[in-house]
């Protein structure tokens, strides 16, 4: 069973949320540089390499095929 204080707190937050939604005021995104880097080919956001604009998986595939100029395998 939940503590009484947690129940009261959740009810209070719900009332605040309802009032906020009814008012129609929305806060702007305060950070203007909140963009997400994504791979140009697959759209993957994780493992992004800025210099190439690709995810690590796509980079590895293209590098092994020899389609990226200037990229050489480190092992022979």
N, C-alpha and C positions, 0 to 999 in steps of 0.2 A: 504494500500500500504506500502511496506517495505521501510525503510530508505535507502538512497543511500549508507551510510557507511556500513550497514549490507550486502547489495548486493555485494559491493566491497570486503568485508571481506570474504564472502562465496566463491567468485570466486578465491580469493587468496589462500584460504585453499584447494580448489579443485585442483588448479595447483600444490600446494605443494604435495598433496596426489598422484597425477598422477606421478610426478617426483619420489616420494618415491617408488611407485610400479614398475616403469620402471627400477629403479636402481638395484632392486633385493636384496638389503640389508634388512635384517630383524633383529630387535633387539632381543636379547635373553631374556628369562624370567629372570629377575634379581633376583627374589626371588625363591630360590630353594625349600622352604618349603611351596609352595602354593598348597598343596594337599587338597582334599575335603574329609571329613569324611562322609561315607555313611553306612547305615544300612546293615548288612550282609544278611538279609533275603529279605527285600523289596527294598533296594537301595535308600531309602529316605535320603535326606541330611539334612533336618531340624529336630530339636528336637532330635539330636543324643546324646546318652549317652556313653561317652568314656569307662567307666569301663566295660560295657556289650557289647559294639560294636553294639548296637541296637537303633532304633528310639524309641521315647517315646510310640508310638502306639503299636509297636511290643512288647516292654518291658511290657506294661500293659496287653496285651493279654496273654503272656507267664506266667507272674507272677500270674494272676488270675487263670490260669489252674494249677499252681504249678509246672511248668516245669523248673523254674530257681532256682537252689539250693541256699539256704541262704536268699531268699527274702520272707518276711512275710508281710501280710496285716497289716496296722496300725490300722484299725478299725475292729471291730468284727462283 
